[in-house]
Amino acid sequence: MSDERRKKSWRELDAAREKGGAKTRFDPDERRREVIEKSQAYTQYKSQLNKLFTPGSGAQLPPELKEKLGPPSAEAQQKQALTEALQNTADAPSLKNYLEAGHALPEDSRLLIRLLDLPDPTLLLPVLKGLMAIVHGGQKPSRMLLIQKLDAIALRLGNGEAADLARELRAELE
């Protein structure tokens, strides 16, 4: 065997060693990580974590984390109350209160699509702009439903800034 080593280069010896039926070394940490990732508890944890960071999913922070963050400010409580009212009712008065408080509309496409049924064109403008920002961000929210509602807005309003924005948003979706 010593003669064979002198004749072959180190590269050739390494290649022969890898080709041979030698068992690959097994990393116990990697195996442990695979078992954990395939467990039911881990998948539930990951799905809850994804819900927490997905806008509009309605997931709440666990009480332990809420305690660590401390009590919310008065402004945060007001915004939370206005947001909940907007999500629960999705009508003109709740949207008007939300906008008058100076808050930007949430990036929840389902909520914004529900708000497209409002008859007031001045209230439709911020909703359409919010949907436009979502579409420009790369998301295509409920495409067919949104197209139907945008066509209805364009027909109902005829002319005006809201109707033009609805047509522009419709063109972006195609």
C-alpha positions as CSV (number, residue, x, y, z in Angstrom):
1,M,0.0,0.0,0.0
2,S,2.9,2.4,0.6
3,D,4.0,1.9,-3.0
4,E,0.5,2.8,-4.2
5,R,0.5,6.0,-2.1
6,R,3.8,7.1,-3.7
7,K,2.4,6.7,-7.2
8,K,-0.9,8.5,-6.8
9,S,-1.3,12.2,-6.0
10,W,-3.2,13.3,-2.9
11,R,-6.1,14.5,-5.0
12,E,-6.4,11.0,-6.6
13,L,-6.3,9.3,-3.2
14,D,-9.0,11.6,-1.8
15,A,-11.2,11.0,-4.9
16,A,-10.8,7.2,-4.5
17,R,-11.6,7.4,-0.8
18,E,-14.9,9.4,-1.6
19,K,-15.9,7.0,-4.4
20,G,-15.4,3.9,-2.3
21,G,-18.2,2.5,-0.3
22,A,-17.0,4.2,2.8
23,K,-19.7,5.3,5.1
24,T,-20.2,9.0,5.3
25,R,-19.6,10.5,8.7
26,F,-22.8,11.3,10.5
27,D,-23.2,14.5,12.5
28,P,-25.4,13.9,15.6
29,D,-26.3,17.6,15.8
30,E,-27.7,17.5,12.3
31,R,-29.8,14.4,13.1
32,R,-31.1,16.0,16.3
33,R,-32.0,19.2,14.3
34,E,-33.9,17.1,11.7
35,V,-35.9,15.3,14.3
36,I,-36.9,18.6,16.0
37,E,-37.9,20.2,12.7
38,K,-40.1,17.3,11.8
39,S,-41.9,17.1,15.1
40,Q,-45.5,18.2,15.4
41,A,-44.8,20.8,18.2
42,Y,-42.2,22.5,16.0
43,T,-44.5,22.7,13.0
44,Q,-47.3,24.2,15.2
45,Y,-44.8,26.7,16.7
46,K,-43.7,27.7,13.2
47,S,-47.2,28.2,11.9
48,Q,-48.2,30.3,15.0
49,L,-45.1,32.4,14.5
50,N,-45.9,32.9,10.8
51,K,-49.5,34.0,11.8
52,L,-48.1,36.5,14.3
53,F,-46.0,38.2,11.6
54,T,-48.6,38.0,8.8
55,P,-50.7,41.2,8.5
56,G,-54.4,40.6,8.8
57,S,-54.2,37.1,10.4
58,G,-55.5,38.4,13.7
59,A,-52.9,36.6,15.8
60,Q,-52.2,38.1,19.2
61,L,-49.0,38.1,21.2
62,P,-48.9,35.5,24.0
63,P,-49.5,37.1,27.5
64,E,-45.9,36.4,28.6
65,L,-44.6,38.6,25.8
66,K,-47.2,41.3,26.4
67,E,-46.0,41.5,30.0
68,K,-42.4,41.9,28.9
69,L,-43.3,44.7,26.5
70,G,-45.1,46.6,29.3
71,P,-48.3,48.6,29.1
72,P,-49.2,50.2,25.8
73,S,-49.3,53.9,25.4
74,A,-52.5,55.8,25.2
75,E,-51.9,56.5,21.5
76,A,-51.3,52.8,20.8
77,Q,-54.5,51.9,22.7
78,Q,-56.4,54.4,20.7
79,K,-55.0,53.1,17.4
80,Q,-55.8,49.5,18.5
81,A,-59.4,50.4,19.3
82,L,-59.8,52.3,16.0
83,T,-58.3,49.4,14.1
84,E,-60.5,46.8,15.8
85,A,-63.6,49.0,15.0
86,L,-62.6,49.3,11.4
87,Q,-62.0,45.5,11.1
88,N,-65.2,44.6,12.8
89,T,-67.6,47.0,11.0
90,A,-65.7,48.2,7.8
91,D,-68.1,51.1,7.3
92,A,-67.8,54.8,6.5
93,P,-68.0,56.2,10.0
94,S,-65.3,53.8,11.3
95,L,-63.0,54.5,8.3
96,K,-63.6,58.3,8.7
97,N,-62.7,58.1,12.4
98,Y,-59.6,56.1,11.6
99,L,-58.4,58.5,9.0
100,E,-59.2,61.6,11.0
101,A,-57.0,60.2,13.8
102,G,-54.1,60.5,11.3
103,H,-53.4,56.8,11.0
104,A,-52.3,55.1,7.7
105,L,-54.6,52.3,6.6
106,P,-53.4,48.8,7.6
107,E,-51.8,46.7,4.9
108,D,-54.5,44.1,5.1
109,S,-55.8,43.5,1.6
110,R,-58.9,41.7,2.8
111,L,-60.0,44.7,4.9
112,L,-59.3,47.1,2.1
113,I,-61.3,45.1,-0.4
114,R,-64.2,45.1,2.0
115,L,-63.9,48.9,2.3
116,L,-64.3,49.2,-1.5
117,D,-68.1,48.9,-1.0
118,L,-68.3,52.4,0.5
119,P,-70.2,54.9,-1.6
120,D,-68.2,58.0,-0.7
121,P,-65.4,58.7,-3.3
122,T,-63.4,60.8,-0.9
123,L,-63.2,57.8,1.4
124,L,-62.4,55.4,-1.5
125,L,-59.3,57.3,-2.5
126,P,-57.1,56.3,0.5
127,V,-58.4,52.7,0.2
128,L,-57.5,52.6,-3.5
129,K,-54.1,54.1,-2.8
130,G,-53.5,51.5,-0.1
131,L,-54.4,48.7,-2.4
132,M,-52.2,50.2,-5.1
133,A,-49.3,50.2,-2.7
134,I,-50.0,46.5,-1.8
135,V,-50.1,45.6,-5.5
136,H,-46.9,47.5,-6.2
137,G,-45.3,45.7,-3.3
138,G,-45.7,42.5,-5.3
139,Q,-48.9,41.0,-3.8
140,K,-52.0,40.1,-5.9
141,P,-54.8,40.1,-3.3
142,S,-58.0,38.1,-4.2
143,R,-57.5,39.1,-7.8
144,M,-60.9,38.2,-9.3
145,L,-62.9,39.7,-6.4
146,L,-60.8,42.9,-6.6
147,I,-61.2,43.2,-10.3
148,Q,-65.0,42.9,-10.0
149,K,-65.1,45.5,-7.3
150,L,-62.9,47.9,-9.2
151,D,-65.1,47.5,-12.3
152,A,-68.1,48.3,-10.2
153,I,-66.5,51.4,-8.8
154,A,-65.5,52.7,-12.2
155,L,-69.0,52.2,-13.5
156,R,-70.7,53.7,-10.4
157,L,-68.5,56.8,-10.2
158,G,-68.0,57.3,-13.9
159,N,-65.4,60.1,-13.7
160,G,-63.2,61.5,-11.0
161,E,-60.0,60.7,-9.3
162,A,-61.3,57.6,-7.5
163,A,-62.7,56.2,-10.7
164,D,-59.4,56.9,-12.5
165,L,-57.4,55.3,-9.7
166,A,-59.8,52.2,-9.8
167,R,-59.2,51.8,-13.6
168,E,-55.4,52.2,-13.1
169,L,-55.4,49.6,-10.3
170,R,-57.5,47.3,-12.5
171,A,-54.9,47.6,-15.3
172,E,-52.1,46.8,-12.8
173,L,-53.8,43.5,-11.9
174,E,-53.9,42.2,-15.5
